Amino acid sequence: MNKAIITVVGKDTIGILAKVCTYLAENKMNILDITQSVVQGYFNMMMIVDISVASKTVGEAVTDFNAIGETMGLQIKFQKSEIFEKMHRV
């Protein structure tokens, strides 16, 4: 299975989850796991998604999520799971 990690951080606002999930569904990326929290008005989410049959490349998704984050005032990172694991290895 080909997986990616998505992280979203920023001031909480209506529609964050809807916007991210709509993008994933439209581009054939399936959510495998998700966790989110809101702490004192700040939204934090991490998703693991299956990108095996995605209609967009990782590079295109990175660009698209950067644009979505910019319009919503959020920081959205999209990374292949292998890169995420290597960056966060202790």
C-alpha positions, -999 to +999 in steps of 0.1 A: +000+000+000+012+035-009+006+059+020+009+096+027+008+116+059-012+149+060-008+173+089-030+204+093-023+231+119-038+266+123-065+287+138-098+267+140-124+277+115-155+261+100-149+237+071-113+226+076-121+189+077-147+192+049-122+210+026-095+184+031-118+154+029-135+167-003-101+171-019-091+135-009-124+120-022-122+139-055-087+126-061-092+090-050-072+091-018-087+070+010-084+080+047-070+051+067-066+069+101-073+103+114-068+122+147-077+158+153-080+182+182-088+218+189-068+234+218-076+270+228-089+278+193-061+261+174-068+231+151-044+202+148-050+172+126-030+142+113-042+118+087-028+087+071-042+082+036-039+055+010-026+071-023-023+038-042-049+048-068-047+086-064-055+106-095-028+132-086+009+128-080+025+136-047+039+167-061+005+179-074-011+171-040+017+191-022+010+221-044-027+218-041-026+215-003-002+244+000-028+265-019-057+253+002-038+260+034-029+295+021-065+304+014-077+291+048-048+304+068-035+270+077-003+250+074-010+218+055+018+193+048+014+163+025+043+138+026+048+102+015+049+081+046+085+069+040+098+105+041+077+113+072+091+082+090+127+090+081+124+127+092+109+117+126+131+087+134+147+091+168 
